[in-house]
Amino acid sequence: MQEFTRMTGVAVPLMRANVDTDAIIPKQFLKSIKRSGFGVNLFDEWRYHDAGFPGQDSSTRKPNADFVLNKPRYNGAQVLLAGENFGCGSSREHAVWALDDYGIRSVIAPGFADIFHNNSFKSGLLPIVLDKDIVEKLAAECEGSEGYQLTIDLPDQTVTTPDGEVFKFEVDTFRKHCLLNGFDDIELTLQQRFRIEEYEVSRRQSAPWLFDAPS
């Protein structure tokens, strides 16, 4: 999992409340269990006029020029400003994978659905909760200034605007540790691999019958 420490990136506003995981990545794209390849279908039904399907050549599709991610000024966006209850609906991890694969490193919203919030930390995406008034203020500034960038500092737990205004956010200590070090669940477990190996050796000695192949 990619580490998250400090970043400065273009922000993009999507101030819709209750954006669910089916809108983030529609169900027809969930057949793959790989974490890559979903970015092209992020917000697929809003992003394109035609119906999407797995394996499709996106260059032949009809983009919706009015959708925010299709506007040239937001090319390369890394910070998504969102509305209340972002990521509600089904528990698909693919929603986080699609955001990450597109290039979004952090989502700032007044609140998140619990499962999406948990999945984000496990995939290297930083969900930041700020007051609704603050998120709306950032979105308005973003819409009013092309190339608007936010700086997110995870060690200091701050979001800084181009004008130097700073907003503090809260994050669970354990989850912060995992993001700073790039530890997903597997990588976190592997930090204890030597203790695991020691246990396996001692267990094999104390209960060898558990490891003997049947004759």
C-alpha positions in Angstrom: 0.0 0.0 0.0 1.3 3.5 -0.9 2.4 5.6 2.1 0.6 8.8 2.8 2.6 11.6 4.5 2.2 15.0 3.0 0.9 16.0 -0.4 -0.2 19.1 -2.4 -2.7 18.4 -5.1 -5.4 19.9 -7.3 -8.8 19.7 -5.6 -12.1 18.8 -7.4 -15.6 19.6 -6.0 -18.3 17.0 -6.1 -20.7 18.4 -3.5 -23.5 15.9 -3.8 -24.9 14.3 -0.6 -25.2 10.5 -0.2 -23.0 9.6 -3.1 -23.2 5.8 -2.9 -20.6 3.1 -3.9 -22.7 2.1 -7.0 -22.3 5.6 -8.3 -18.5 5.6 -7.5 -18.0 2.3 -9.3 -21.1 0.6 -10.9 -21.8 -3.1 -10.2 -20.8 -4.4 -13.7 -17.1 -3.5 -13.0 -16.8 -5.6 -9.8 -15.8 -8.9 -11.4 -12.1 -8.2 -11.0 -10.4 -8.6 -7.6 -7.3 -6.7 -8.7 -6.9 -3.3 -7.2 -5.9 -1.7 -10.5 -7.8 -0.8 -13.7 -10.9 0.8 -12.1 -10.0 4.4 -12.4 -11.3 4.7 -16.0 -14.7 3.7 -14.7 -14.8 6.0 -11.7 -18.3 7.6 -11.5 -18.9 5.9 -14.8 -22.6 6.6 -15.2 -22.1 10.3 -14.5 -18.9 10.6 -16.5 -20.1 9.1 -19.8 -23.3 9.4 -21.8 -23.2 5.7 -23.0 -23.4 2.6 -21.0 -20.1 1.2 -19.8 -19.0 -2.4 -19.6 -15.7 -4.2 -18.5 -12.9 -4.2 -21.0 -14.4 -1.4 -23.0 -12.1 1.1 -24.9 -12.9 4.3 -23.0 -11.4 6.4 -25.9 -14.4 5.4 -28.0 -17.0 6.5 -25.5 -19.1 9.7 -25.2 -17.9 11.7 -22.2 -20.3 14.0 -20.4 -18.6 17.4 -20.8 -20.7 18.8 -17.9 -19.4 16.3 -15.3 -16.8 17.8 -13.1 -14.1 15.2 -13.7 -14.3 15.7 -17.4 -13.4 19.4 -17.2 -9.8 20.1 -18.2 -9.2 22.4 -15.2 -9.5 19.4 -12.9 -7.1 17.1 -14.8 -4.8 15.3 -12.4 -7.0 16.0 -9.4 -5.8 14.3 -6.2 -8.2 15.7 -3.6 -12.0 15.2 -3.8 -14.3 17.6 -2.0 -17.5 15.8 -1.3 -20.9 16.1 0.4 -22.5 14.4 3.4 -22.5 10.6 3.8 -20.0 10.0 1.0 -19.6 6.3 0.2 -22.9 5.0 1.4 -24.6 1.9 0.0 -22.9 -1.5 -0.5 -19.6 -2.4 1.1 -17.6 -2.8 -2.1 -13.8 -2.2 -1.7 -13.8 -1.4 -5.4 -15.1 2.1 -4.7 -11.9 3.0 -2.9 -9.8 1.2 -5.5 -11.4 3.2 -8.3 -10.7 6.5 -6.5 -7.1 5.5 -5.8 -6.6 4.1 -9.3 -7.9 7.4 -10.8 -5.3 9.3 -8.7 -7.4 10.6 -5.7 -5.3 10.4 -2.5 -7.8 12.0 -0.2 -11.5 12.7 0.1 -12.7 15.6 2.3 -16.3 15.5 3.4 -18.6 16.4 6.3 -19.1 12.7 6.9 -18.6 9.2 5.4 -20.4 5.9 5.5 -18.7 3.7 8.1 -17.7 0.8 5.8 -16.3 3.1 3.1 -14.4 5.0 5.8 -12.8 1.8 7.0 -12.0 0.5 3.5 -10.3 3.8 2.7 -7.6 3.4 5.4 -7.0 -0.2 4.3 -6.2 0.9 0.7 -4.1 4.0 1.3 -6.9 6.6 0.8 -7.2 9.3 3.5 -10.8 10.3 4.4 -10.9 13.6 6.1 -13.9 14.9 8.1 -14.3 18.6 8.3 -17.3 20.7 9.2 -19.8 21.1 6.4 -19.3 24.9 6.3 -15.6 24.4 5.9 -16.0 21.9 3.1 -18.5 24.1 1.3 -16.0 27.0 1.7 -13.2 25.0 0.1 -15.5 23.9 -2.7 -16.5 27.5 -3.5 -12.8 28.6 -3.5 -12.0 25.6 -5.7 -14.8 26.5 -8.2 -13.7 30.1 -8.2 -10.0 29.5 -8.8 -8.6 27.3 -11.6 -5.7 25.1 -10.4 -6.8 25.4 -6.8 -4.6 23.1 -4.7 -4.8 21.9 -1.1 -1.9 20.7 1.0 -2.7 17.8 3.3 -0.2 17.0 6.1 -1.0 13.7 7.8 1.7 13.9 10.5 0.4 17.4 11.6 -3.3 16.5 10.7 -3.8 19.7 8.7 -5.4 20.9 5.5 -3.9 24.1 4.1 -5.4 26.3 1.4 -3.4 28.3 -1.2 -3.9 31.4 1.0 -2.4 29.7 4.0 -5.6 29.0 5.9 -5.2 25.9 8.0 -7.8 23.4 9.2 -7.1 20.7 11.7 -8.6 17.2 11.3 -8.8 14.2 13.6 -7.6 10.7 12.7 -7.4 7.5 14.7 -3.8 7.0 16.0 -3.5 3.4 14.7 -4.9 4.2 11.3 -2.6 7.1 11.0 0.4 4.9 11.8 -0.7 2.4 9.1 -1.1 5.2 6.5 2.2 6.8 7.3 4.0 3.5 6.9 1.9 2.1 4.0 0.7 -0.9 6.0 -2.4 -2.6 4.8 -3.7 -5.6 6.9 -1.3 -8.1 5.2 1.7 -5.8 5.5 0.8 -5.1 9.1 0.7 -8.8 9.9 4.0 -9.3 8.2 5.7 -6.9 10.6 5.3 -9.8 13.1 6.6 -12.5 10.7 9.6 -13.4 12.9 7.4 -14.0 15.9 5.0 -16.0 13.6 7.9 -18.1 12.4 9.2 -18.7 15.9 5.7 -19.8 17.0 5.5 -22.2 14.0 8.9 -23.8 15.0 7.9 -24.2 18.6 4.4 -25.5 17.7 6.0 -28.1 15.4 8.2 -29.3 18.2 5.4 -29.4 20.8 2.8 -31.0 18.6 4.6 -32.7 15.6 1.5 -34.8 14.8 -0.2 -31.7 13.5 2.4 -31.4 10.8 3.0 -35.0 9.8 1.6 -35.9 6.5 -0.7 -39.0 6.7 0.9 -42.2 5.5 
